[in-house]
Amino acid sequence: MLPDMEFVGHENATAENGPWMITLDAPSFSFVMQHACNCALREEAYRAYITQALNGDLDNTPIINHLLKLRLKKAKLLNYNNYAEEYHRLC
């Protein structure tokens, strides 16, 4: 059960029955993951959280691809086959 929250425009809402508005900001997400009794709700929140940077304005796929290319280039310059070999040497 979630603690009491302010339900603006939903005076008949309850912590048990909602309606709820959950953001993917860390405090809201963490709270839902720790306290929500509904497994489907936790799964939906988790999937939304881990995929939020794959679409729209938050899509960071081009940045990740660029970083991967730079890591491979660095590894090749240092005479390694891939970044993992170079990284392992640093550990």
N, C-alpha and C positions, 0 to 999 in steps of 0.2 A: 504494500500500500504506500502511495506517495503522500508526503505531508501536505497540509493545506497550502493552497496557492491562491493567488488572486485570479478570479475568472471574470474578467471584464466582458460584459455583454452576455454572460452565461451564468446568471445568478442561481440557476437550479443545478449547475454542474457540481459534481463531487469529485474528490480525488480518485475514487474507485471507478467512476463511470464516465469521466470526462465531460465535455470534449477537452482535448489537450492540444497545445501547440508546442512542438518540440523543435528546437533549433539544433544545428550540428556544431554549435560552439561547445568547447570543452566542458564547461560547467553543466550545461543541459545534458549533453551526451553522456558524460560520466554518471550523472545522477540517474538517468534512465537505465543505464547498464547495471548499476548497482542496486536499484530499488524496484524496478518494474517487475511485477509478478508474471506478466504476459510474455511468454517466450517468443511468440511471433512478433510482438512489438520490439523486443530487444534485437531480434534478428534483422528486422526492417531498419531499425536505427543503425545497427552495425554496418549493414551493407551500404546504406546511404553515406555513412561517415567515411568508409574506406574507398568509396568511388567518387567522392565529391570533386576531386581534382581531375576527373576524366572528361568533363563536359563543360560547355559554356565558357564564361569568363574565367573560370578557375582552371581550365584545361592546361596542365603543365606538361603534356606529352612532348611537345617540341623541345622544351627545355631538357627533359630527361633524355631524349634521344641525342641532343647535342652533348650533354655531359658524358653519355656512354661513348660517343665517338671520340671525345677528347681523352677519355681514360684509355681507350684502345690506342690512340695515337701516342700518348705518353708511354704506355707499356712497350710499344714497338720501338720508340726512340731509345728506351733503356734496355733494349734487346730481350724483352719478354714476349711470350706469345699472346698474353692477355693481361688485363688489369688484375685478375685474381692472383696470378703469379707474382706480380710486382707488389701487390698489397700484402701477400703472405710474407714476403721478404721483410717488410716493414714491421711486422708483428714480433 
